[in-house]
């Protein structure tokens, strides 16, 4: 006698997908409730984390085939309970790379919980830890952290190509669609809205500001540009482009000063001299080429060597053109050390004293473990989200394969997009944060770009800047983290009319 009713068995077989059946992906968001006690108030907030299905309308031969699932994008959103959506700001945040997840801004600066990563003079041993972020921006704005496709837990769906999202325009369109979906579903179109980007994320944020306006009529209140790069031509050392060789000099000087190569001179004095030389004498000397006199060359070599802490012999050999990774490898070579690219305060022992390019960036390797461990624990144990995929913190595969085909024959830049967004929306405010020891996105290069924005003079008042004695992730430095948090809170409150 069969132990299963034939009708029930048939129904079960009908409801069970076969191995060849494609399962339609769905959002897998998990919602949890939390409280955070700050010095003067208690925040009750809701966290929602998981993946949103990104769909795209497919049209073949003029005929719509519907909105097909293309990717699943991981995000973590924090919303304050019992807040008024019409006046409560919301900030969408992401990091850069390209190929980086939003883990750094999420767990290092903005979120309600933060990683204890340590610093140059205060290293933390594994297994690391988490703590409440007393300076979280959540006190002033709801937060949505977005991981672009192929970072974090974000992936293309089965049968789709991830590389379709690994390019400037596709990246902006996909992140823009996630923002539109979240704003629409949460009924936040009338909320003050901000974008917070770091590194390549600032290039993305500037492009997004224009895209959201032009594609969806979504006008923003402000951009938070942290370790900004809006024009890659200002920091790419390519043949015929002398600009980076000049714009990096103040950062070289700052790092040399940190490591004691400028004696007792105040940093501000050193930077003033470096900026003056980088803006005037050095561009002229490089432009002269073989026409530069022996005396003028000798003077330029001596000045550049003095500012950067390198030997005159080295500066002369590289023809006054100091490439940045070479600098990090050369500066403390006589001590057997290299300095960090992301943060020139960090050093590490170099096993090969003859290398031209350092074998490790200590400003990444010394902190990435704390961030990866912290997030992988936090997302499961505290936010209740489970996924067996590896969380991609930094994907070099994405970085190496990133397409800039939109900019063929010209510099990769979102400067015009930012200027266009500001002209169309004269209320758009921009906050730019710099780290003096940031060797990835040098502050003088960003100043160079901002000074050339094609906007009317009155709109320049919409841009404010902040400088910190730290590197690319300036919030690794505790004093800078606390001050930066206050600066960002002040900016958001002001730009949203609070």
C-alpha positions in Angstrom: 0.0 0.0 0.0 1.6 3.4 -1.0 2.3 5.7 1.9 1.6 8.8 -0.2 -1.7 9.8 -1.7 -1.3 9.9 -5.6 -3.0 13.3 -5.8 -0.8 14.7 -3.1 2.3 13.2 -4.8 1.3 14.8 -8.1 0.7 18.1 -6.4 4.1 17.9 -4.7 5.9 17.1 -8.0 4.1 20.0 -9.7 5.1 22.5 -6.9 8.7 21.3 -6.8 10.9 23.0 -9.4 13.0 20.6 -11.5 16.7 20.9 -11.8 16.3 22.8 -15.1 13.8 25.3 -13.7 15.2 28.8 -13.1 14.2 30.1 -9.7 13.3 33.8 -9.9 15.4 35.8 -7.4 13.6 37.8 -4.8 14.6 40.4 -2.2 15.9 38.8 0.9 15.9 41.7 3.3 16.0 41.1 7.1 14.6 43.7 9.5 15.8 44.1 13.1 15.2 46.6 15.9 18.0 48.3 17.9 18.7 51.1 20.4 21.8 53.2 20.7 22.5 55.3 23.8 24.4 58.5 23.0 25.6 61.0 25.6 22.4 63.1 25.5 19.8 60.9 23.8 18.7 57.4 23.1 18.2 56.4 19.4 15.7 53.7 18.6 16.2 52.6 15.0 15.4 49.9 12.5 18.1 48.1 10.5 17.3 46.4 7.2 19.9 44.4 5.5 20.0 42.1 2.5 19.9 42.0 -1.2 17.5 43.9 -3.5 16.9 42.5 -7.0 17.9 44.9 -9.7 15.8 44.6 -12.8 16.0 46.0 -16.2 13.4 46.3 -18.9 14.4 44.1 -21.8 13.2 45.1 -25.3 13.9 42.9 -28.3 13.0 44.0 -31.8 10.9 46.8 -30.3 8.9 44.3 -28.2 9.0 44.4 -24.4 10.0 41.2 -22.7 9.3 42.6 -19.2 11.6 43.6 -16.4 14.2 40.9 -16.1 16.3 40.3 -12.9 19.9 41.2 -13.6 21.6 41.5 -10.3 21.1 41.3 -6.5 22.5 44.3 -4.7 23.4 44.1 -1.1 22.6 47.1 1.2 22.2 47.9 4.8 19.7 50.7 5.8 19.2 52.4 9.1 16.1 54.4 9.8 15.3 56.3 13.0 12.0 55.1 14.5 9.1 57.6 14.8 10.9 60.2 12.7 9.1 62.5 10.2 10.0 61.2 6.7 9.4 64.6 5.1 12.1 66.3 7.2 14.4 63.4 8.2 17.5 63.4 5.9 18.7 60.2 4.3 22.3 59.6 3.2 23.3 57.0 0.6 26.9 55.9 1.1 29.4 53.8 -0.8 33.2 53.4 -1.1 35.3 53.3 -4.2 38.0 51.2 -5.7 36.3 50.6 -8.1 35.8 47.1 -6.5 35.4 48.1 -2.9 32.4 47.4 -0.7 30.9 50.1 1.5 32.4 48.4 4.6 34.8 51.3 5.3 32.3 54.1 5.6 29.8 51.8 7.2 31.9 50.3 9.9 34.6 53.0 10.2 32.8 56.3 10.2 29.1 56.7 9.6 27.2 53.6 11.0 25.8 53.0 14.5 28.4 50.3 15.2 32.1 50.7 14.3 35.2 48.5 14.0 38.0 48.8 16.5 40.8 48.7 14.0 43.6 50.5 15.8 46.0 53.1 14.4 49.7 53.5 13.6 50.6 53.9 17.3 47.8 51.7 18.6 47.6 48.4 16.7 44.9 46.0 17.6 45.4 42.3 17.6 42.9 39.7 16.3 40.2 38.7 16.8 39.4 42.5 17.0 36.0 43.9 18.1 33.1 46.3 17.7 31.7 49.1 19.7 28.9 51.6 19.6 29.6 54.6 17.4 28.9 57.6 19.7 29.5 59.9 16.7 27.3 58.1 14.2 25.7 60.2 11.5 22.5 58.3 12.2 21.8 60.9 14.9 21.2 63.4 12.1 20.4 61.3 9.0 19.0 57.9 8.0 21.7 55.8 6.3 21.8 53.4 3.4 25.1 51.7 2.6 25.2 50.2 -0.9 27.7 47.6 -2.2 28.1 47.8 -6.1 27.7 44.6 -8.1 30.6 42.1 -7.4 31.4 43.7 -4.0 30.1 42.7 -0.6 27.3 40.2 -1.2 26.2 41.9 -4.4 26.3 39.6 -7.5 24.9 39.3 -11.0 22.0 36.7 -11.1 22.5 33.3 -12.7 23.0 33.7 -16.5 23.9 37.4 -16.4 27.3 38.9 -16.9 28.8 40.8 -13.9 31.1 42.7 -16.2 28.1 44.6 -17.6 28.2 46.5 -14.3 31.9 47.1 -14.2 32.1 50.4 -15.9 31.5 54.1 -15.2 28.1 54.6 -16.8 26.7 51.1 -15.9 27.8 51.5 -12.3 26.1 54.9 -12.0 22.9 53.6 -13.6 22.7 50.6 -11.3 23.4 52.5 -8.1 21.0 55.2 -9.2 18.3 52.6 -9.7 18.8 51.1 -6.2 18.5 54.6 -4.8 15.3 55.3 -6.8 13.8 52.0 -5.6 14.6 52.6 -2.0 13.3 56.1 -2.0 10.1 55.1 -3.7 9.4 52.0 -1.6 10.1 53.9 1.6 8.1 57.0 0.5 11.1 59.3 0.9 10.9 61.4 -2.2 10.3 64.5 0.0 13.2 63.8 2.4 16.4 65.8 2.2 18.8 63.5 0.4 22.6 63.1 0.4 25.3 61.0 -1.2 28.4 60.1 0.7 31.3 58.7 -1.4 34.9 57.9 -0.7 37.7 57.7 -3.2 36.3 56.4 -6.5 33.0 56.8 -4.7 33.4 60.5 -5.0 33.7 60.2 -8.8 30.6 58.0 -8.7 28.7 60.5 -6.4 29.4 63.4 -8.7 28.1 61.5 -11.7 25.1 60.2 -9.7 24.1 63.7 -8.7 23.7 64.6 -12.4 22.2 61.2 -13.3 19.5 61.3 -10.6 18.5 64.8 -11.6 18.4 64.2 -15.4 16.9 60.6 -15.3 14.5 60.7 -12.4 14.1 64.4 -11.4 15.6 63.6 -8.0 17.4 66.6 -6.7 19.9 66.2 -3.8 20.7 68.5 -0.9 24.3 67.6 -0.6 27.4 65.5 -1.5 29.9 64.3 1.1 33.1 63.7 -0.8 35.7 61.9 1.3 39.2 61.6 -0.1 38.0 63.0 -3.3 39.1 62.3 -6.9 36.9 63.8 -9.6 39.4 63.6 -12.4 41.6 60.5 -12.7 44.0 62.5 -14.9 45.2 64.4 -11.9 46.7 61.2 -10.3 47.4 58.8 -13.2 51.1 58.8 -14.0 50.9 58.2 -17.8 53.2 59.2 -20.6 52.8 62.9 -21.5 50.8 63.8 -18.4 53.0 65.8 -16.0 50.1 67.0 -13.9 50.3 64.2 -11.2 54.1 64.8 -10.8 53.3 68.3 -9.5 50.0 67.7 -7.7 51.5 65.0 -5.5 54.4 67.1 -4.2 52.5 68.6 -1.2 51.5 65.1 -0.1 55.0 63.8 -0.4 56.2 66.8 1.7 53.5 66.0 4.3 54.6 62.4 4.6 58.2 63.3 4.8 57.4 65.8 7.6 55.5 63.1 9.5 58.6 60.8 9.4 60.8 63.6 10.7 62.6 64.6 7.5 61.7 68.3 8.0 63.1 68.7 11.4 61.1 71.0 13.7 59.4 73.0 11.0 55.6 73.3 11.4 53.6 71.2 8.9 51.7 74.3 7.7 55.0 76.0 6.7 56.2 72.9 4.8 52.9 72.5 3.0 52.9 76.2 2.0 56.3 75.9 0.4 55.4 72.6 -1.3 52.2 74.0 -2.7 53.9 77.1 -4.0 56.6 75.1 -5.7 54.1 72.6 -7.1 52.0 75.4 -8.5 54.7 77.6 -10.0 58.3 76.5 -10.4 57.9 72.7 -10.9 55.3 72.9 -13.8 57.5 75.4 -15.5 60.6 73.3 -15.1 58.9 70.1 -16.4 57.5 72.0 -19.4 60.9 73.3 -20.3 62.3 69.8 -20.8 65.7 69.9 -22.5 65.4 73.7 -22.6 65.9 73.9 -18.9 69.3 75.4 -18.1 71.8 73.5 -16.0 71.5 76.0 -13.1 67.6 76.0 -13.2 67.6 72.3 -13.2 70.0 72.0 -10.3 67.8 74.5 -8.3 64.6 72.5 -9.1 66.3 69.2 -8.1 67.5 70.7 -4.8 64.1 72.2 -3.9 62.2 69.1 -4.9 64.5 66.8 -2.9 64.4 69.1 0.1 60.5 69.1 0.1 60.0 65.4 -0.5 62.8 64.1 1.8 64.4 62.2 -1.1 68.1 62.5 -2.2 69.0 65.0 -4.9 70.7 62.1 -6.8 67.3 60.2 -6.9 65.3 63.2 -7.9 67.8 63.9 -10.7 67.8 60.3 -11.9 64.0 60.3 -12.2 64.1 63.6 -14.1 62.1 65.6 -11.5 59.2 63.2 -12.0 58.5 61.3 -8.8 55.9 58.5 -9.3 53.9 57.9 -6.1 54.5 54.2 -5.5 58.2 54.7 -6.1 58.1 57.5 -3.5 56.5 55.3 -0.9 59.2 52.6 -1.6 62.1 55.1 -1.7 61.5 57.5 1.2 62.7 55.3 4.1 64.7 52.8 2.0 67.8 53.5 4.1 65.9 52.2 7.2 64.6 49.1 5.4 61.0 50.5 5.4 58.3 51.5 3.0 55.4 53.8 3.8 51.7 53.3 3.1 50.0 54.6 0.0 46.5 54.9 1.6 48.0 56.5 4.7 51.6 57.6 4.7 51.9 57.5 8.5 52.0 53.7 8.3 55.3 51.8 7.6 56.4 48.2 7.2 59.6 46.3 6.8 60.5 45.7 3.1 62.0 42.3 2.5 63.7 43.3 -0.7 65.6 46.6 -0.3 66.2 46.9 -4.0 62.6 46.9 -5.1 61.2 49.8 -7.1 57.6 49.2 -6.0 56.8 48.2 -2.4 55.6 44.7 -1.8 52.8 45.7 0.6 50.7 48.7 1.6 50.7 48.6 5.4 47.9 51.2 5.6 45.6 48.5 4.1 47.1 45.2 5.4 47.2 46.5 9.0 43.4 47.3 9.2 41.6 45.2 6.6 41.4 42.2 9.0 39.6 44.2 11.6 37.1 45.5 9.1 36.5 42.1 7.4 36.1 40.3 10.8 33.9 43.0 12.2 31.4 43.1 9.3 31.2 39.3 8.9 30.3 39.0 12.5 28.1 42.0 12.7 25.9 41.2 9.7 25.1 37.7 11.0 25.1 38.1 14.8 23.5 41.5 15.1 21.6 42.1 11.9 20.4 38.6 11.4 21.4 38.2 7.7 23.0 35.0 6.6 24.6 34.3 3.2 27.2 31.7 2.4 28.9 33.9 -0.3 32.2 35.4 0.7 31.8 39.1 1.5 34.1 40.8 -1.1 35.8 43.7 0.8 38.1 44.6 -2.1 38.0 42.9 -5.4 41.1 43.4 -7.5 39.3 41.4 -10.3 36.8 44.2 -10.5 39.4 46.9 -10.3 41.5 45.5 -13.1 38.6 44.8 -15.4 36.8 48.2 -14.9 35.8 49.8 -18.2 36.3 53.4 -18.9 35.2 53.1 -22.5 32.9 56.1 -22.0 36.0 58.3 -21.9 38.0 57.0 -24.8 40.5 59.6 -25.8 40.0 61.8 -22.8 40.5 61.9 -19.1 38.1 59.9 -16.8 36.3 62.7 -15.1 32.9 63.6 -13.5 33.9 67.2 -13.1 31.4 68.4 -15.8 28.7 66.2 -14.2 29.2 67.9 -10.8 29.3 71.4 -12.3 26.1 70.6 -14.4 24.3 69.3 -11.3 25.3 72.4 -9.3 24.2 74.8 -12.0 20.8 73.0 -12.4 20.4 72.8 -8.6 21.9 75.9 -7.0 20.9 74.5 -3.6 23.2 71.5 -3.9 25.9 71.7 -1.3 29.3 69.9 -1.5 31.5 69.0 1.4 35.1 67.7 0.6 37.3 66.0 3.2 41.1 65.7 2.7 43.7 63.7 4.5 47.2 65.3 4.4 48.9 61.9 4.4 46.6 60.4 1.7 48.8 59.1 -1.1 46.0 57.6 -3.1 44.0 60.8 -3.7 46.3 63.8 -2.9 44.5 66.8 -1.5 46.3 69.3 -3.8 44.9 67.4 -6.8 41.4 67.8 -5.5 41.9 71.5 -4.8 43.2 71.8 -8.4 40.0 70.2 -9.7 37.6 72.2 -7.5 39.2 75.5 -8.5 38.3 74.7 -12.2 34.6 73.7 -11.7 32.6 75.6 -14.3 30.1 77.2 -11.9 29.2 80.8 -11.3 31.2 82.5 -8.5 28.2 82.6 -6.1 27.9 78.8 -6.2 31.4 78.4 -4.8 30.0 79.3 -1.5 28.2 75.9 -1.7 31.5 74.1 -1.4 33.2 73.7 2.0 36.4 71.7 2.8 38.0 70.0 5.8 41.5 68.8 6.4 42.7 66.1 8.7 46.2 64.9 9.9 45.5 61.4 8.6 45.3 59.4 5.4 42.8 58.1 2.9 40.5 56.6 5.6 41.1 59.5 7.9 38.7 58.1 10.4 41.3 55.4 11.3 43.0 58.3 13.2 40.8 58.7 16.4 41.1 62.5 16.7 40.3 62.9 13.0 37.4 60.5 13.2 35.7 62.5 16.0 36.3 65.8 14.4 35.2 64.5 11.0 32.0 63.1 12.4 31.1 66.5 13.8 32.0 68.2 10.5 29.7 65.9 8.6 26.9 66.2 11.1 27.1 70.0 10.8 27.1 69.9 7.0 24.1 67.6 6.8 22.1 69.7 9.3 22.9 72.9 7.5 22.3 71.6 4.0 18.9 70.0 5.0 17.8 73.2 6.7 17.9 71.8 10.3 
